[in-house]
């Protein structure tokens, strides 16, 4: 909570807990049989979880003196590549294409199969949805309760590396790195690509939001910090980039080259959850479809009436032609008409 410690992992089958102030290793954790792919603190930061290519997720107690893990989750059938912890829920996914959600309190596991290797997981602000990046160049918006895919975002490249996707601060924009050195942004509801940021010279594999700032890291060894500013004339939001190397601190000219960037269309802040927004969008789409169908039906009815012998044509010329085709009837007036069942008087 006080950012005084952090954990790191790598390809040496172990991970470390570090002290930020002294830059010293506090503790080393050993137990995995293959390289580690992800680590995460538990909800109270008294536990640590680790995901490995040995197909397991292990839970470690930071208060215990022993070096071994206290629990092992071994349901995966291939390498576990990503890991998230939210409250009493643990979410793990990997190369087998399955997203596994463990409810620690209830002792239950729910599995959603996406049939593609999963490289990234991120919760929405209300934890009702999750962004899932797969190695088929797709980012999917998944509803947690039902497991339904609400939307799919495409346009980036992700076939080889773990590329992270995340939400913006208002959960209205989806942000993802790309293997072609771009940072891509989509509208959450309609899935349209609204912006591309091009500053890195290597695959962008990490994207993290902190407040109003977006931090991206790439395979070229650089870290870019993008901050949101508001233009006084247009009131449009844009992300301004300032590049800093991995070994240096934040640049003093934070967002100094922003005038070179293309503005991003402003996104309205949402007052409800993502599922409600997506449901409203689907409802509007269905209403438009119904209106179009009703209009088509009315036009077809009018055409049918114009073709029928006794119908009335909307076109003036067609009406005149229709009247000419009708047989002419003699107008005998009231005096020439005969009423039924009345005798004819002869004078």
C-alpha positions in Angstrom: 0.0 0.0 0.0 2.9 2.4 0.7 4.8 1.3 -2.4 7.8 0.5 -0.2 8.2 -3.0 -1.7 7.7 -4.8 -5.0 8.2 -8.2 -6.5 9.9 -9.3 -9.7 10.2 -12.5 -11.6 12.1 -13.9 -14.6 13.3 -17.0 -16.4 15.4 -18.4 -13.5 12.5 -20.3 -11.9 12.4 -17.9 -8.9 11.2 -14.5 -7.9 12.2 -11.8 -5.5 10.8 -9.3 -3.0 12.7 -5.9 -3.1 12.9 -3.0 -0.8 12.4 0.2 -2.8 14.5 2.5 -0.4 17.6 0.3 -0.1 17.3 -1.5 -3.5 18.1 -4.7 -1.7 16.4 -8.1 -2.0 14.3 -8.9 1.1 13.4 -12.4 0.2 13.8 -15.0 -2.5 11.1 -17.5 -3.4 12.0 -20.9 -4.9 9.7 -23.8 -5.9 8.7 -23.5 -9.5 10.1 -26.0 -12.0 10.2 -23.7 -15.0 10.4 -20.0 -15.7 7.9 -17.5 -14.2 5.5 -15.5 -16.3 3.6 -13.4 -13.8 3.4 -12.4 -10.1 0.8 -10.5 -8.1 0.2 -9.5 -4.6 -2.8 -10.9 -2.7 -5.7 -8.6 -1.7 -4.1 -7.7 1.7 -0.5 -7.8 0.4 0.4 -10.5 2.9 0.4 -13.1 0.2 2.0 -13.4 -3.2 0.8 -15.4 -6.2 3.1 -16.6 -9.0 2.3 -18.1 -12.4 4.7 -20.3 -14.3 5.4 -22.3 -17.4 5.2 -25.4 -15.2 1.4 -25.2 -15.6 0.9 -24.1 -12.0 -0.1 -21.1 -9.9 1.4 -21.0 -6.4 0.4 -19.0 -3.4 3.1 -17.8 -0.9 2.7 -16.4 2.6 4.9 -13.4 3.2 4.5 -13.8 7.0 5.7 -17.4 7.1 9.4 -18.2 7.7 9.4 -21.2 5.4 10.3 -20.8 1.7 7.7 -23.1 0.3 4.3 -22.2 -1.1 1.2 -22.7 0.9 -1.1 -23.8 -2.0 -0.7 -24.8 -5.6 -3.3 -24.5 -8.3 -2.5 -27.1 -11.0 -5.6 -27.2 -13.2 -4.0 -25.6 -16.3 -2.9 -27.9 -19.1 -0.2 -25.6 -20.5 1.9 -22.6 -19.4 0.1 -20.0 -17.2 1.0 -16.6 -18.8 -1.1 -14.0 -16.9 -2.6 -13.6 -13.4 -5.0 -11.2 -11.7 -6.2 -10.9 -8.1 -9.4 -9.0 -7.1 -10.8 -9.4 -3.6 -11.5 -13.1 -3.0 -11.1 -14.0 -6.7 -8.0 -15.2 -8.5 -8.0 -15.2 -12.3 -5.4 -17.1 -14.3 -5.0 -17.8 -18.0 -2.4 -19.0 -20.5 -1.4 -21.0 -23.5 -4.3 -23.5 -23.2 -6.8 -20.8 -24.1 -8.8 -21.2 -20.9 -9.6 -18.5 -18.4 -9.9 -19.9 -14.9 -11.6 -17.9 -12.1 -11.0 -19.2 -8.5 -13.4 -18.1 -5.8 -11.3 -18.5 -2.7 -14.2 -18.0 -0.3 -16.6 -20.5 -1.9 -13.9 -22.9 -3.1 -15.2 -22.9 -6.7 -13.5 -22.7 -10.1 -15.2 -21.4 -13.3 -13.6 -22.0 -16.7 -14.2 -20.0 -19.8 -12.6 -21.3 -23.0 -11.6 -18.8 -25.7 -9.7 -21.4 -27.9 -6.7 -19.1 -28.3 -3.6 -18.5 -26.1 -4.3 -15.7 -23.6 -1.6 -13.2 -22.9 -3.2 -10.5 -20.9 -6.1 -9.9 -18.4 -7.4 -6.7 -16.9 -10.6 -5.9 -14.9 -12.9 -2.9 -15.6 -13.4 -0.4 -12.8 -16.6 -2.0 -11.6 -15.1 -5.5 -12.0 -18.1 -6.5 -14.0 -16.1 -7.0 -17.2 -12.6 -8.1 -18.2 -10.4 -7.3 -21.2 -8.7 -10.5 -22.5 -5.9 -10.3 -25.1 -5.3 -13.4 -27.2 -2.6 -14.3 -29.6 -4.8 -14.1 -32.7 -4.7 -10.2 -32.7 -7.9 -9.8 -30.8 -8.9 -8.1 -27.6 -12.2 -9.4 -26.2 -14.5 -7.7 -23.7 -15.8 -10.5 -21.5 -18.7 -10.3 -19.0 -17.5 -11.9 -15.8 -20.9 -13.2 -14.6 -22.0 -14.9 -17.8 -18.7 -15.4 -19.6 -20.3 -13.8 -22.8 -18.1 -11.9 -25.2 -19.6 -8.4 -25.4 -17.3 -6.9 -28.0 -14.1 -7.7 -29.9 -11.4 -5.1 -30.8 -9.1 -5.6 -33.8 -6.6 -3.6 -35.8 -3.4 -4.2 -33.8 -0.9 -7.1 -34.2 -0.5 -9.7 -31.4 0.7 -13.1 -32.5 4.0 -13.7 -30.7 4.3 -11.8 -27.4 2.3 -11.1 -24.3 0.7 -7.8 -25.3 -1.3 -6.0 -22.5 -4.7 -4.3 -23.0 -6.3 -2.1 -20.5 -9.1 0.5 -19.9 -8.7 4.2 -19.7 -9.6 6.0 -16.4 -13.3 6.2 -17.3 -13.7 2.7 -18.8 -14.8 4.2 -22.1 -11.6 3.6 -24.2 -9.7 0.3 -24.7 -5.9 0.7 -24.9 -3.6 -2.0 -26.2 0.0 -2.3 -27.3 0.9 -3.9 -30.7 3.8 -5.8 -32.1 4.1 -3.3 -35.0 5.4 -0.6 -32.5 2.0 1.1 -32.0 -0.4 1.9 -29.1 -3.9 1.4 -30.3 -7.1 2.9 -28.8 -10.7 1.9 -29.5 -14.2 3.2 -28.5 -15.5 0.7 -25.9 -19.1 0.6 -27.3 -18.8 0.5 -31.1 -15.3 -1.0 -31.2 -13.9 1.6 -33.7 -10.2 2.3 -33.7 -10.0 6.0 -32.7 -6.3 6.7 -32.3 -2.8 5.3 -32.8 0.3 6.4 -30.9 3.6 5.9 -32.6 6.7 6.7 -30.6 8.3 3.3 -29.8 10.7 1.5 -32.1 9.9 -1.9 -30.8 6.9 -4.1 -30.0 4.7 -2.4 -27.3 4.0 -5.1 -24.8 3.0 -3.3 -21.6 0.4 -0.6 -20.9 -0.5 0.7 -17.5 -2.7 3.5 -16.3 -2.0 5.5 -13.1 -4.4 8.4 -12.6 -4.4 10.5 -15.8 -1.1 9.1 -17.1 -0.5 6.1 -19.4 2.8 4.3 -19.2 3.9 2.0 -22.1 6.9 -0.2 -22.4 8.4 -1.7 -25.5 10.9 -4.3 -26.7 13.3 -1.5 -27.6 14.0 -0.9 -23.9 12.1 2.4 -23.7 9.3 3.5 -21.4 6.9 6.2 -22.6 4.7 8.3 -20.3 1.6 9.8 -21.9 -0.5 12.3 -20.0 -4.0 13.6 -20.8 -4.3 17.4 -21.5 -7.3 19.5 -22.7 -7.0 21.9 -25.5 -8.6 25.3 -24.6 -10.2 25.8 -28.0 -11.5 22.4 -29.0 -11.8 20.8 -25.5 -10.6 17.6 -27.1 -8.5 15.1 -25.1 -5.2 13.9 -26.4 -2.4 11.8 -25.0 1.0 13.6 -25.1 4.1 11.6 -25.1 7.5 12.1 -23.4 10.0 9.3 -23.8 12.4 8.3 -21.0 14.8 5.4 -20.9 14.2 2.6 -18.5 17.1 3.6 -16.3 16.2 7.3 -15.9 13.4 9.0 -14.0 10.4 10.8 -15.4 11.3 13.5 -17.9 11.1 17.1 -16.7 9.3 18.2 -19.8 6.3 15.9 -19.0 4.2 15.9 -22.2 6.4 18.6 -23.7 6.0 17.4 -27.4 2.2 17.3 -27.2 1.5 19.7 -30.1 2.8 17.1 -32.5 0.1 14.6 -31.5 -3.2 14.1 -33.2 -6.2 14.8 -30.8 -8.4 12.0 -29.6 -12.1 12.4 -29.7 -13.4 13.1 -26.2 -15.2 10.2 -24.5 -18.1 10.8 -22.2 -17.7 9.6 -18.6 -20.0 6.8 -17.7 -22.3 6.9 -14.8 -23.2 3.2 -15.0 -21.4 -0.1 -15.5 -19.9 -1.4 -18.8 -22.6 -4.1 -19.1 -25.3 -1.4 -18.9 -23.6 0.7 -21.6 -23.2 -2.3 -23.9 -26.9 -3.3 -23.3 -28.0 0.2 -24.1 -26.0 0.2 -27.3 -27.6 -3.2 -28.3 -31.0 -1.8 -27.5 -30.5 1.2 -29.7 -29.2 -1.0 -32.5 -32.3 -3.2 -32.2 -34.6 -0.2 -32.2 -33.0 1.2 -35.4 -33.3 -2.3 -37.0 -37.0 -2.4 -36.1 -37.6 1.1 -37.5 -35.9 0.2 -40.7 -38.0 -3.0 -41.0 -41.2 -1.1 -40.4 -40.3 1.5 -43.0 -39.5 -1.3 -45.5 -42.9 -2.9 -44.7 -44.8 0.3 -45.3 -43.1 0.8 -48.6 -43.9 -2.7 -49.7 -47.5 -2.2 -48.8 -47.8 0.9 -50.8 -46.3 -0.9 -53.9 -48.8 -3.7 -53.5 -51.7 -1.2 -53.4 -50.5 0.5 -56.6 -50.5 -2.8 -58.4 -53.9 -4.1 -57.3 -56.9 -3.5 -59.7 -59.0 -1.6 -57.1 -56.2 0.0 -55.3 -55.2 3.7 -55.3 -51.9 4.7 -56.8 -49.8 7.3 -55.1 -48.4 8.4 -58.5 -50.6 11.0 -60.3 -49.8 9.5 -63.8 -50.4 6.0 -62.5 -53.8 7.1 -61.1 -54.8 8.6 -64.5 -53.8 5.5 -66.3 -55.6 3.4 -63.8 -58.8 5.4 -64.2 -58.6 5.0 -68.0 -58.5 1.3 -67.7 -61.7 1.1 -65.6 -65.0 0.5 -67.6 -67.1 3.7 -68.1 -70.4 3.7 -66.4 -73.4 5.7 -67.5 -74.6 8.4 -65.1 -78.3 8.2 -65.3 -79.0 10.5 -62.3 -81.5 10.0 -59.5 -84.5 9.9 -61.9 -83.3 7.0 -63.9 -82.4 4.7 -61.0 -84.7 1.9 -60.0 -85.2 0.7 -56.5 -85.5 -3.0 -55.8 -89.0 -4.4 -55.1 -90.8 -1.2 -56.4 -93.2 -1.5 -59.4 -92.7 0.7 -62.5 -95.5 3.1 -63.1 -96.8 3.5 -66.6 -98.7 6.6 -67.5 
